[in-house]
C-alpha cells in the first residue's frame, strides 16, 4: 500500500507541474475530472453499515473475522483515495485561476 501511495504522490507532482504549463481551461477540466472520479469513489466505496472496520462479526462467538477486516480496509482505502482525488481536483481548479 505504501508503494501505491508513493507512486500516487509522484504522479500528482508530475501532473501539477504539467498543469502549471497548460492553459487555464484545460487545467480546470483536469480538476473537474479528478473531482468526478473522487466523488464516484466516495459514493461507491464509502463504508457501508454491513462492514465493521474492526472485524467484529456481531455474533455471540466473540471472534474477529479477518475477511471482514480486509473488506473494511479496502473500502476505507478506496474512499480515502476518493477524498484525495476531490482535494486534487479542487487544487487544479484553483491553479487554473492563476495560470
N, C-alpha and C positions, 0 to 999 in steps of 0.2 A: 504494500500500500504506500510505503514511503517513496518508492521509486516512481510510482504514478504521480504522487504529489510533486516531486522534484521536476519530472518531465512537464507537468502542467504549468509549473512556475516558469520554466524555460520557454515554453510555448507562449505564455502570456506576455513575457518580456519581449519576445520577438514580434508578436502581434502589436504590442504597444508601440514599439519602435517603427513598425510599418505604418501604424495609424498616424504617427506624427508627420509622415511624409505623403499622406494621401489627402485628397480634397475633403472638405467638411461633410459633404453629402454622403460620401462613401463611408467615412468613419462613423457617422450617425447610423447608417444602415447596418454596419457590422455590430454596433452596440445594440441595436434593436434585435438583431438575430440572436445575440447572446442572451438578451432578456427573454426572448421567446423560449429558447432552449431551457433556460433556468426555470422559468415558470412551469414548463411541461414536466421537468424533472421533479420539482417540488410537488406538483399535482399528482404525479404517478407514484413517486416513492416516498411521500410523506408517511410517517409511521402510522399504520392503521391500528385500530384498537385491538385487533386479534393477535398482534405480536407483542410480546413482553420483552423489552430490550435487555432485561437482566436474565432472561431464560427460565423464569418460573413458569411452570405449566398450570398452576392453579388447580391441581388435582391433589388429593389427600396424600400422595406419595412423597411429597417434600423433596422431589428430585429436580435437578436443573437439566432441562432439555437442551443439549448442545446444538441441535439443529435449529431450534428457535433463537438461540443466541446468535448463530451465524446469520439467520434471516434478518434479525434486528440490526446487526452490524452492517449488512449490505444495504438495507433500506436507509439507515442513518447516513452512511457514506454517500449514497446517491442523492439524498435530499440535501446534504451539505454541499455537494457539487452544484446542485441547483441554486442554492443561495450564493455560491461563489460566482456562478455564471450571471446571476442577476446583478451582483455587485460589479462584475466586469463590464456588463452591458451598460450600466449607468455611468461607469467611468469613461467608456468610449463615447457615450453621448455628451458627457461633459467636455471631453477633449475636443469633440467636433465644434464646440462653440468658440474655441480659441485657435483652431487651425486655419 
